[in-house]
Amino acid sequence: MPKKESAKTENHAPSFEQALSELESLVETLEQGDLSLEESLKSFERGVALTRTCQQALKEAEQKIQILTDQRIDAEPEAFGRDD
């Protein structure tokens, strides 16, 4: 039986929605206080990475909106890098 490809791989960042959902789940788990110190630190570290993913996605969306709503006739889209 073929294996399903994971939504999160080492070289592929999760989508904004996936990252936000996982982050919410991590917060709920951490708030329960049932994890060991080591598990809590791993969860916190993952949460920081997910937060950065979400922040980057929001920044890119904001840049696209600014480009699309620019009212100048001579407005040109500006390229921006993506850290994929």
Sequence and secondary structure as in RCSB ss.txt:
>XXXX:A:sequence
MPKKESAKTENHAPSFEQALSELESLVETLEQGDLSLEESLKSFERGVALTRTCQQALKEAEQKIQILTDQRIDA
EPEAFGRDD
>XXXX:A:secstr
      S BTTB   HHHHHHHHHHHHHHHHHT S HHHHHHHHHHHHHHHHHHHHHHHHHHHHHHHHT   TT 
         
